[in-house]
Amino acid sequence: MSSYIHFTDEQKAQARQTDIVSLLESQGETVKRSGKEFVWKDGAQKVTVRGNLWFHQYERDGGDAIGFVRRFYNKSYPEEVEYLLGECGGTFKTSHPPL
């Protein structure tokens, strides 16, 4: 059983705004630019990334940085937020939602 962790609205918003390309690169992943987006390969499948948003081309699923960590790093919500806020000493770049 995991213990409850309280996150402020600001902490949750900061975690959601994590730049996914920076996150992937910090994990040693290869990300390639494709126009205004970036492409990351999840095995043989393609995931496009723009700032803090991602979209899995084959599964037709996507979301923000928190959902990305849940989907590809298999973490629970508290683990996701802690990971995004604490990884790399909190130095992740954050991005603003695309207009």
Stockholm file with secondary structure:
# STOCKHOLM 1.0

chainA/1-99         MSSYIHFTDEQKAQARQTDIVSLLESQGETVKRSGKEFVWKDGAQKVTVRGNLWFHQYERDGGDAIGFVRRFYNKSYPEEVEYLLGECGGTFKTSHPPL
#=GR chainA/1-99 SS CCCCCCCCHHHHHHHHTBCHHHHHHHTTCCEEEETTEEEEEETTEEEEEETTEEEETTTTEEECHHHHHHHHHCCCHHHHHHHHHHGGGGCCCBCCCCC
#=GC SS_cons        CCCCCCCCHHHHHHHHTBCHHHHHHHTTCCEEEETTEEEEEETTEEEEEETTEEEETTTTEEECHHHHHHHHHCCCHHHHHHHHHHGGGGCCCBCCCCC
//
